[in-house]
Amino acid sequence: MAVFNEEEQQRIRKAIEEAENRSSGEIRVCIEKKCSEDVLDRAAKYFFQLNMQKTKLRHGVLIYVATVDRKFAIIGDAGINQVVPPNFWDSTKEDMMQHFKYGDIVEGIITGLKIAGEQLQKYFPHNKGDINELPDDIAFMDGD
């Protein structure tokens, strides 16, 4: 059984596209069922596996969710981490958790995408000629 149905996947992809259309930033969503290690270590592993550190301005953001283990993390690359407030990722996680605790994973992810997109727009506005450096699809992983 799929983690998300087609309509849910489209909602997430649309939220990624909307956030990226307002900025030059890059956002990915990475989903797997189980997380076999520390959640931040796991997210960092996929951040590099998905080549998110290779964006020109180092402004990639990854939202990682392990659905069965009910773990998630948000990590940003060096460029965005230098400009957002120190507690930004933690407060974003809290906003996402408001949806997760009621079982609405999709809306929680979309909330995180919107919040990250606002910061990307603020610090890395969309410029004419910007190219989409990374895919907008959800990265479904099956772990190790």
N, C-alpha and C positions, 0 to 999 in steps of 0.2 A: 504494500500500500504506500502510495506517495505521501510525503510529508505535507505538501500543499497541493491543492487541486489547481487546475489551469487558471481559473479566475483569480485565485489567491496569488499565484505566481505573477500574473499580469499586473495585479495591484502593486506588488512589490517592485516589479520592473518599472512601472510607471512612476512610482515615487523616486526611484533612483534617477530616472531620466529627468524628472522635474527638478530635482536638486542639482543635477549636473548641468542642466540648461541655464541655470542662473549663475553658474560659477565655472571656473576652469578646473575645479576639483574633481577627484575620482572617488567613487564609493563602490564598494562591493559588499555583497551579503553572502556569507558562507554558512551552510547548514549541514549538520550531520546529526545522527541520532544519539551517539554516545561520545563522551569526551573521556579519554583514558588517561589524562594527565591534568596538571594545573591548567585551568581555563585560559589564563593569559598566555601561558607557554604555547598552548594549542593554537590560540588565535594568532600569535606571532609566527608560528610555523606556517600556517596557511597564508598569512600576510606575504611572506617571502615566496612561498610556493606559487602564489597567484601573481607574482612580480609587481606587487603594489609599491615597493620601494623604488621602482624604476620610473615613476612619473617625473616629468621635467622639474616641477616645483616642489617635489616631495610632499604632496598634499593629499595623499591617499588616505581613505578611512575604511576600515573593515568592521562590519558588524558580524560577529560569529555567534551562532546559537546551536547548542546541542539539545535537541528537543526531548529525547527520552530522559537524559540526565538532568534536564532543567538547569543548564548552565549557559551563561552568555558573557560576552566581553565585547568591548568596543576599543579599537586601537587606531591611532592616527600616526602618520609618518612625521618625520622631523619638522617639515615645513609648517604643518598645521599645529603641531604641539608647541611650537615657539610662540604662537599668537593667541591661542585660546586661553581662557582663565585656567588656573591650576586645577580647579575642581570640575572642569567642564565635562569630562568623560563620566565622572561619578554621578553628576547631576543628570546627565542624559540617561544613564542606566536607571536611575530612580524613576524618571518619567516613563521609560519603557516598562519597568517593573509594574507600574500601575495597570498596564494591560495584561502583562504576563500572568500576574497573580489571579486573574479571572479567566485564564486559559486562552486569551486572544493573542496568540503569538504574532499573527500577521499585523494586527494593528500596533502592537508593541514595536515591531521592526519598522513599520512605516513612521511611527513617532520618532524613532531614532534617526531615520533617514532625513526627516524634515528638519530636526534640530541640527544635525550635522550639516545639512545643506545650507541652513541659514548662516552658520559660521563660515562655511566655505564661500558663500556669496559675499559676506562682509569682508573677508580677508583676501579672497582670491576671486574677484568678480569675473564674470564672463567677458572675454575679449573677442573681438571679431577675428575669425580665423582659428579659434580654439578647436582642437581636435579631441575626439574621445579616445583617450589613451588606453583604456581598459574596457573589457566587455561589461555590459549592464545586466547580464543574466545572473541568476542565482547559481553559486558554485555549490553543488551538492557533493559532499565528500562521504566516503565510507570508512574513514579511519584507518588505523594500522592494525 
